[in-house]
Amino acid sequence: MDLVPLALESLTATMGSEKERLKKKLIDFQQQIAGLKLELAVQAEDRQKRENAFFTGLLEIMDAFESIEDNLELKKESLDKPARMLGKNICAIHKKLLRFFQSAGVAPIAFQDGKAVMAQCKVLETRADPGREDGSLVEIVKKGYLNTRDGTILRKAEVITIRNDIIER
């Protein structure tokens, strides 16, 4: 009968050490999970930065297409048939690039009520016009774009706005 308490004591000691070993393993796993989550967040942020840089580079190509289209539109009456066909091909490529941007969540910045939002634009010039409210857009010189998936502004719009406290000399 003396063996039962001794066996119970031995079993309790073994279970206690096993419990401690499992507890340490659980803590190690939790630390690994936390480390992996942090690493994953860093990789996701890095990927997002690379993606935004890629789209920002493509915006220069988009600007070039818009400039070519504007020039073709001004001269469309004087263009011969091959030049008009080339213009149509350029427009088609531009539209494909626009669709690519839309599918990737990149969109031109839209200004509500025709008012400039300083976080979304860079004011290149201001003009006085007493008939219009300060901050009203006169012209968008260069379109701005934002990543609609995360709200990141890829490029601020370059604009001309109204500012009526300008003293003209």
N, C-alpha and C positions, 0 to 999 in steps of 0.2 A: 504494500500500500504506500510505502514511502516513494515509490517510483512515479506515481501519478503527479504529485506536486512538483517533483523534479522535472518531469517531462513537460508539464504545463509551463513551468518557469523557462525551460529551454525553448519551447515553442513561442512563448511571448517574446523572448529576446530575439529569436530569429525573425519573427514577424516585425518587430520594432526596427531591426536593421534593414529588412526588406522594404518596410514602409519609408524609411529615410532615403534609401537608394532610389525608390520610385519618385519620391518628392524631389530629389535632386535632378533626376531625369526630366521631370515635368518642368522644373525651373529652367533647365537647359533648353528644352524645346520651346518654351515661351520666349526665351531670349533670342533663339534662332529665328522664330517667327517675327519678332519685333525688328530684328536686323534685316530680314528679307523684305518686310513691308517698307522699311526706310529706303533700302536699296531700290525697290520697285518705284517708289515715289520719286527718287532722284532720277531714275532712268526715264520715267514718264515726263518729268519736267524738261529733261535734256532733249527728248524726242520732240516735245512741243516747241522748244526754242529752234531746233533745226527745221521743223516744218514751217514755222513762221518766217524764218530766214529764207527758205526756199520760195515761199509765196511772195515775199517782199522782192526777191530777185525777178520773179515772173512779172511783177507789176511794171517793171521797166519795159518789158516786152509788150505788155498791154498798152502802155503809153505810146510806144512806137507805132503799134497798129492803129490806135486812135488818131495819131498825127497823120499817118499815111491816108487813112480814110477821110479825114478833114481836107487834106490837100487834094485828094481825088475828087471830092465833092465840089470843091471850088473850080476845078478844071474839067469837070465831066463833059461839058459842051464841046471842048476842043480836043477831046481824046478820040483816037481812032479805035476801031473794033478790037484789035489785040490788047490795047491798053485798057479798054473797058472790061474785057474778060479777065485781065490780070487783076484789076480792081475788085471784081466780083470774087475771085479766088482769095484775095487778101481778106475781104470781108468774111468769107466763109471760115477762114482760119481764125480770125478774130472771134467769131461767134463760138467756135469750138473751144477756144481758150476761156471765153465767158462761161460756157456750160461746165467746163472743168472746174472753174472757180466756184460756181454755184454748188456743184456736187460735193466739193470739199469744204463747204461752209464759209467761203470767202465772198463777201458782198460789199458793194460800194456803200459808203456812209451816206445815209439819207438825213437831211436836215429838216426837222419838223418846223412847220410854219415859216420856212425861209429864213430862219435865224441861225447864226453861227453858234456853235457850242465849242468853247475854247479847248476842252479836253480832246475834241475830235478834229480840230483844224489849226492851221497856222495862218495868221492874218499877214498877207504880204503888203497890203495897202488899205488905207481907209479913205473914204470920200464923204464929203458933206452933202446932205440932201434933207432939208428941213421937212419935206413931205413924207419922209420915211423914218422909221424907228431905229435907234442905235442898235447895232448888231445884226441888222438885216443884211442878207447876202446880196451883193451886187453881181458877183461872178465867182464861179468855181474855176480857178485857173488849172488846178490839177486835182483829180478825184482822189478821195481818201478811201481806204478799204479797212474792213475789220473782219476778224475771224469770229463768226457767229457762234461757233461751238464753245468758245471760252471767253468771248467778249474782248479779246485783245485787239487793240488798234494796230494794224500792220503798217499803215502809213496815214499820217494826218492829211486831210485835204488842205490844199493851199487856196486861200480865198481872198476876195476883196469885199470889205464890209462897209456899212454906213457908220460914221461917227460924226455927230453934229456939233461937238464942242471944238472942232478944228477952226482955228482962226486963219483965214486966208489973207495973204499979204500981197 
